[in-house]
Amino acid sequence: MIGTDYPANHLPDDDGVSFLSGVAPVISAADIAFGNLEGVLMDGGEPVKQCSNPEACYLFRSPTRYAKHYGDAGFDVLSLANNHARDFGEEGRSSSMEALSAIGIEHSGREGTSAVLKHGDISVLVLAYAVTKNSNMMLDYVTAFEQIAASADKYDIVIVSFHGGAEGADVTHIPFAEEEYYGEPRGDVVGFARGAVDAGADLVIGHGPHVVRGMERYKDRLIAYSLGNFATYYGISVAGIKGVAPILSATLDGDGVFIAGEITSTVQLRPAGPSIDKNQRALNLIRGLSVDDFGESGLRFLPDGKLLPAERAAVKPHELVITTH
């Protein structure tokens, strides 16, 4: 979310042109680059979201021309499944979809949508889930897993994104249970992510807590439970660990098996965009959280940021409570 012009103009001084320049070489180097787009790409319009407390109300709207900034940085596909994708209603999400499609960026998020990409002869499907209405619904676990299983039968690689889990600097650890935030259900992220892999997902990418969380290798597939705040010009706190995030590179074989990866640590130092963090805070945080939460995570974190498979004992089943949300 590289700037909002609602309710007041809080766009970068250079209109966002250089906001991602410090990390664009890393993003552009990927065969497929994925990100989560918070807020909407829309020219004008009024918000649909109603806030009981205006001082704690967050609405994000960037001009449609900002879609080009994401394309120029190297993004191929963006998630529109999150709690800000509908700040301006479905009209706002439609505007985002049209702006991204116009420059060739694929997207998933609205209920029933997915993104299809090709890498050589390999077909890739991206399904983005959230806990918010009219989105591919993360909380409807049965339907989500059925969708993923059906997709796995048709595509070589299935990537699942989810916007779930509680928010804040105190939620870096995974509770292995259903989470809430201000009374809103935010899902059981372990149950969803592992269930997605059981159903046929090959890579699962989490976002939503606004801080990084641990990673694990489950059934030879990589799960990243939260990649934190990566690039937010205004309106979201980037103090302390909330301004630390990885760029995660994952190499999969043609069957979706995780081969190797790399964590490029970044940090936000406003008003600049994300910068490469030589102190590798994201790497160090994720490595520690992975050990704390999983013990044996099935991953080996090397000092230079490289990520390799490691031996892991059989994972005990995690009971997912299926309820009607």
Secondary structure, 3 states (H helix, E strand, C coil): CCCECCCCCECCCCCCCCCCCCCHHHHHCCCCCEEECCCEECCCCCCCCCCCCHHHCCCCEECHHHHHHHHHHCCCEEECCCCCCCCCHHHHHHHHHHHHHHCCCEEECECCCCEEEEECCEEEEEEEEECCCCECECCCHHHHHHHHHHHHCCCCEEEEEEECCCCCCCCCCCCCCCEEECCEEEECHHHHHHHHHHHCCCEEEEECCCCECCEEEECCEEEECCECCCCCCCCCCCCHHHHEEEEEEEEECCCCCEEEEEEEEEEECCCCCEEECCCCHHHHHHHHHHHHHHCCCCEEECCCCEEEECCCCCCCCCCCCCCCC
